[in-house]
Amino acid sequence: MSTGSSSTSEITEISTFKGQEQALRAGRLGTAGLLLSVLAASAPLMVVAGVMPTIFGLMGIVGQPILYVILAVVLALFSVGYAEMSRHVHNAGAFYAYIARGLGATAGASASFVALVAYSAMQVGIYGIFGFEVSNLFATYLSTELAWWIPALAAVAVVGVLSWLKIDLNAKLLGVLLLIECLLVIIFDVAAVADPAKEGLSLHAFNPDTLTGAGFGTALCFCIAAFVGFEQAPVYAEETSRPQIVVRRVMFMAIGFVALFFAVSSWALTIAAGPSAINAQAGKLGPGLLFGLSEGVLGKSFTDVLHVLFVTGMFAAMLSFHNVVARYAFAMGREGLLPVAFGRTNKSSGAPGTGSLLQTVIALVVVIAFAVTDHKPTGDPTAPVLHLFTWMGNIGALGIILLMAAASVAVIAFFVQRGAGRAQVWRLVASGLACLALLTIAVLTVKDFDVLVGAGPGSVLSWLLPGIIGLTLVGGLVYGLVLRSARPHVHARIGLGNEAFQLDKAAEAAAASGAANI
């Protein structure tokens, strides 16, 4: 009797909010708005200026364009099943909801925390390079020294405020920034092809022999981070007018665009510098590679604009990741994985306000922690900033790779358990192939994590940093098992989304009917 009373009480607590406060506002995003929102997370200019020079310079892989093509195939295979799953499950906690439906609520609980940590880490990491670049702009154009953490903290505040606003406003903002970014990169690509280096218009970067280098696996991890964003489309399913159509369409459009855009742009860099010189130049200039080449073919004024758009592009990515973290926290609060306050939405805008506040606080704490450990007076002034970017970014990328692998298995289990295995056989085969490829990338990533974070062989960071994802995964499993034993009614809700709210209302009605009969 006491158990039943406790369960009813907790169900009532979870469903005390009005229906409209436990659901994200539907019909607010169409194909264009959703596509711009998910593509903003890929931060095209940040990838071209930051990720590509690292792969060329640190790993010595000239054939970077081929990597984007390979990953496009892997992620397209993944999306075949993932997109089909989105037609059956609409939940703002897409990854963990799918995993819960396919592999069980305990696995879903673990996946929810891995997703929360991974996306949060990627979002927070961008504040480091954002602050560093803004500080450089102040020094270059205003002759003013500005500590990196000042613009970083300002960005934390602005992103936090914007996330409270309506998502369609955010989509417009993200879209404008994204389109300008892409246009500038395309102009550079065209100029590089029109005025190549002394080696001429070479297709050497598309030669498979160019994939040799210091770390093929680490390069794949860097490149897969460039695609991050496409898998966020189902997170917004509850806010689209036709989720069964829009989500699937946006995912494949995003993969195709990103693969083509980055393959061509990385090839253009090899044309501008010369295939034989690109690795040496990238190793010397780092993120300055794009700007140096741009100034040579397009002039200083264009490059100045490129610098500014580099900053706005990073801002767009921070805003996009922030929105995703907020929606994961909302979904987890709605289902009892986090305190019920996280399951609220703002009455005025319909945005997941408490989840947004959580991510703002996390970002604030991490940026302040790195600011406090700033060793500028005695050592490398860029160390804490670049560590914030590389450490957090690669922790997040590893977590998302594992989530995609688990989601692929969940897709197979979901349809087989429902007797639809034969009807969905080609989608299940695609999911299986994607899982094998993603697990291979994850293993290679962990193996070479010291290269990814620049820690050096034998460094404690080479196992401590990926260990954050491992501990989160195990901790989530333990938490899920505890819920199954101590709070089975909450455990049963995991992955149900709005369906859980309907079940709560039914349970309330049954409990009220029983009390009346007594």
N, C-alpha and C positions, 0 to 999 in steps of 0.2 A: 504493500500500500504506500509506504513512504517513497519507494522508487517511482511509482506512478505519479505521486503528487509532485515530486521534484521535477520530473520530466515535463509535466504540464506547465509548471511554473516557469521553467526555462524556455519552453516553446512560446509561452505568452510574452516573456521578456523580449525574445528575438523578434516577435511580430507586433510589438507595440507601436511601431511606426506605421503611418498610413501607407496604403498601397502605393500611392504615387511617389512616396519618399523611398521606397525600396526597389524602385525600377528606374533605370536611366531613360531619359526622354526619347521616344521612338520617332522615326521619320525625319531626323535632323540632318542626316548625311546622305548624299547621293554618291554616284560613282566618282565624280570629279573630286568632291570634298574628301572622301575616304582615301582616294589614291594620293592626293597631295599630302594628307596627314601621315600616311605610312611611309611615303617616299622621303618626307622631311627627316625621318629618323636616320636615313642612310647618309645624310649630310654630304652630298656629292663633292663639294669643294674641299671639305675636310679630308675626304678619302683621297682625292687627287693630290692635295698639298701635303697631307700628313702620312697616310698609309702607304701610298705608292712609292714615295722616296725611301721609306723604311725597307720595303721588300727589295727594291733595287739595291740600295746601299748596304744594308745589314746582311741580307741573305744572298745577294748576288744573283738573283734570278731575273734574267732579261725577259723570259717568256711569260711575264705576268698576264698579258691578255688571255693566254690559254687557260690560266687558273680561273678567270671569271667565267669562261665558257664551260669548264668542267663543273664548277659549282652551280652554274645555272641548270645543268642537267640533273645534278643531285637534288637540288631544291625543287625543281619541277616535278621530279619523281615523288618527293616528299609531299608536295602540294596536291597531288592527285588524290591521295587519301585524306589529307588534312582538309581540303576544300569540301570533299564529300561529307566529312564529319560535320562541317559547319552548317550543312543543311539540316542536320538532325539535332544539333545541340547549339543553342544560342545563349552564350554566357560571357559576361565581361571578363571572366577568368579563364579565357580560352584554353591555354595549355593544360592547366590543372583540371579543368572541367572535362576535357576530352580524355585525359589520363584516368580520371576517376571513373568515367563511364565505361572505359575499356578494361582497365586493370584493377579497379576497385577503389573504394574511398580512401583506404590507407595510403595507397600509392598517390592518389590525388592530393592528399594532405601534404605529402612530402614535396610533390611537384609545385604546389602553390607557394611554398616558402622558397624553393629554389628559384622560381620565376620572380618572386618579389625581390630577392637578393640580387639576382642577375641583372634585371632591368634597372634596379636602383643603382648598382655599381656602375653600369655603363653611363647612366645619366650624370652621376656625381663626378665621374672621371673627366667628362668634357669641361667641367668648370675649371679644371687645372690649366688646360691648354687655352681655354677662352681667356682666362685672366692674364696669362702670359702674353698672348697676342695683343690684347687691348693695352696692356702695359707698354708693349713695344710701339704701338701706334701713338700713344701719348708721348713717348720719348722721341719718335721720329718726326712727328708733325707739330707737336706743341712744345717740344724741348722741356718736357715735364716728367720727372721721375714719379712713377706711380706703382706702389707695391701690387703684385699680381692679385693678392687676395682681396683688394678693395673692389675691383670690377667683378671678381668672382662672387663676392657676397652680395653685391648689387644685383647681379644676375639671378642669384638664388631668390631674392626678394621679388623681383619683377616676374620671374617665371611662376612663383607661388601665387601671386595676385592674378595673373592671366589665367591660371588653371581654374580659378573660381568663376571665370566668365563662361559664357556659352561656348560649347564646342564648335559651333559653326563659325563663330568669330575667330577662334583659334585656327580653324581650317583655312580661312581666308588669309590670315596673317602668314601661316606656314606656306601657303600656296604662292603668295607674292615673293617671299624670300627664296623659295625653291626655284621658281621659274627664272628669276634673275640670275641665280647661281649657275643654273644649267646653261643659260644663254651665254654667259661669260666663258664658261669652260668650252662650249662648242666653238665660240669665236677663236679661242686659243688653239683648239684642235685643227680648225681649218687653216689658221695662219701657220701652224707648224708644218702641216702637210704642204702648203703652198711655198714655204721657204725652209726646206729641210737643211740639216747639217751637211757636212761635206760628203757623208756616206750616201746621201740621196734618199729617195723614197724606198725604203727597205722594208720587206716583210719578215725580216729575220726574227722578230719577236714572236712570230707564230710558228716557228720551228720547234718541234717537241724537244730537240736536243738542248734548248735554252732553259729547260726546267731544272737543270742541275744547279745546285747551290748549297749554301750552308744548312738550310732547313726547309725541305719541301713541305713538311707538315706544318711548320710554323707559318709559312707563307699562306697555306690554305686557311689557317685560323685568322690571320690578318684579313684575308680576302672575304671570308665568310662574314666577318663583322661588318663589311661594307654592304652586305645584303640585308642585315638586320633591319627590320621594319615591315617587310612584306608579311611576316607571320603574325603581325599585330592586327591585321584586318579583322579577324573574327572577334577581337576584343571589343570592337565597335559594333558588332552585329545587332545588339539590342537598340542601337541608335540609328540604324539604317532603315530606309523605307521598304526595301525588298532584300532581306539578308540572304535568302537562298540564292539569289542571282548576283547581287552586288559584291558580296564577300569573295566568291569564287573568281569573278571577273577581275577584281582589283588585285588579288594575289598573283595571278598569272601575268597581268599587265605590269605589275611592279617588278617581278623577276626578269621579264623580258627587257624592260627598260634599263634596269640596273646593269644587267649583263652586257648589253650593247653599249651603254654609255661608258662604263668603266673599261671594257675591253678596248674600245676605240681611243679613249683618253690615255690609257697606259701606253698604247701603241704610239700615240701622238708624242708622248714624252720621249720615247726612244727615237723618234724621227727628229725631234727638235735638238736633242743632245747627240744623237748618233748611237746606234746599238753597241758599238765597242766602247763608248765613253760614258754611257748612262749610269752604270754601277759606280764608277769612280766619282762622277759629279754628284750623284745622290748621297754617297757616303760623306762627301765633303760639305755639301750644302744642307742636307736634311730637308726640313719643310721649306727651306728657301729655294729649293730646286725649281718649283713651278714659277715662283715670282722672278727668279733670275732669267729663266728661259723666256718668260712672258715679256719682260722688259726688253729683251734682245729682239723679239719679233714684232711686238706691238707697242713698245714705248712705255715711258714712265707713267703717264696719266692713266692708261688702261690698267697697269699693274697696281697703281694706287687704289683704284676702284676694286680690284681683285682682293686686295688686303682687307678692305672694309667689308666686302661680301663674304670673305672667309669668316669674319666675326659673326655676321648676321646668320650665316649658315649654321655655325655651331649653336647659336642661340635657338634656331629653329629645331635642331636636333634635341637640345635640352628640353624644350617645351614639349616635343612629341613624346620623348621617353617619360617625362614627368606625368603626362596624361595617362600613359599606359600603366605606370606604377600605381597611380591613384585609382584606376579602374580595377586592378588586381586586388588592392586593399579593400575596395568597395565590395567586390564579389566575395572575398574571404570574410568580411564582416557580416554580410548578408546571410552567409551560411554557417556562422558560428566559429570559424577558424580564428578570427580575430574578434575583439570585443564588438558588441553589436553597434556601437557608435560609428564604426567604420562602414556600416551598411546604410548610413543616411546619405541623402543627396540634398544639395541646396534647394530650398523651396523656390527661389527666384530663377535660378539658371538650370537646375537639374544636374549640375556637376557633382561628382563625388568629393565633397569638400573635406571630409575628415581624412580620407586617403591622401588627398593633395597636401594637407597640412603635415601628415606623417612624412612624406617625401621631402617637404621643405625643411623640416627639422633635421632629418638625416643628413641632407646636403649641407645644412648649416654647421652641424657638428663636425662632419668630415673635413670641410674646407677650413674651419677654424683649427682643427687638429693639425693639418698640414701647414697652415700659416704659422702656428706656434713653433713647429719644428723647422721653419725656414732657416737654412744655414748660410744665407747670403753673405754675412760678414766674414765667414771663415772658410767657405768652400764653394762648390759649384752653385751659382745662384738659380740655375734651372732645375736642380735635382728634385726638390719637393714637388714642383709643378709637374715635371715630366713623369715623376713616379705616380702622382695622383692620376694622370691620364693613362699611362701604360698599365699600371697595376689594376686599377679599377676596370678599365676597358677589357682587359684580357680575362679577368675573373668573370665578368659578365658574358663574354663571348663563349667561354667554356660552359657556363651554365646553360646558355641557350642551345648550344650544340647537343648537350645531353637531354634537354627537354624535347628537342625535335626528334631525337632517336627514340625516346620513351613514347612520344605521341605517335610515332609510326607503328610501334608495337600495339599501342592502345587502339589504333584504327583497325588493325587486323582482328584483335580480340573482340571489339565492339560488334563488328558485322558477323563474325563467326558465331558469337553467342546468340545472335538474333536470327540465325538460320539464313543469313543473306550472303554467306561466303561464296557460293557458286555464282550468284548474280553479280557480285562485286569482285570477282576473281582477279581481273586485271588491275584494279585499284589496290588490292591486297598485295599482289606481286610487286607493284611499284613501291608500296610502303615498305615491304621487306628489303628491297634493294636499297632504298634510301636509308633505312636503319643501319644496314651493314656499312654503307659508305660513311655515314655520320659517326658511327662508333669508331671507325678507323681514323677519322679526322680527330676525334676526341683523344684517342690513345696517342697519336702523334703529337697532339698539342701538349698533353701532360708530360710526355717524354722530353720535349724540347722547351718546357716552360721557362727554363733559365735564359734561353735566347729571347723569348717573348718579352720578358720583363727586364732584360739587360742585367741580370743578377750574377751571371758567371757560374761555371760548373761547381757543384757541391754547395752552393749557397742555400741557406735555410729557406729563403724565399721561394726557391724552386719547388718546394713541397708545401710550404705554409700557405701560400696564396691559393693554389688550386685546392688545398685542403679546406678552405672556407666553403667552397661548393660541396665538397664531400661531407663535411660536418653538417651543413644545412640539410643535405639529402637524408643523412642518417637521423638527424634530429627530427626532421619532418615525419619520417617513418615511425619513430618512437612516439611522437605526439599523436599520430594517427591511431596507433595501437591503444594508447591511453584513452583516446576519445571513444574508440570502439568498446572498451571495457567500462569506462566510467560514465560516458554520456552517449549512449548508442543512438539516441534520437538526433544529436548533432552530427554524429558520424554518418548517419543515413542521409543527411542533407547535402553532403559534399558533392559538388558538381551539378546540383540540380537547378541553381539559379532561381529564376522566378517561380519555377515549379515548387521550390521549397516553401515560398511564401504562401502558395495556394494550399499546400499540405498543412501549413501552420494554421491557416484559417479554418480548414476542415477539422483539425484536432481541437481547436478552440471551441468550435460549434459542438463537437461531440462531447467535450468536457462540460460545456454549459448545459447540454441536454441531460447528461448524466446527473449533474448536480440538481437540476430541476426535478428529476424523477425521484431523487432521494428526498 
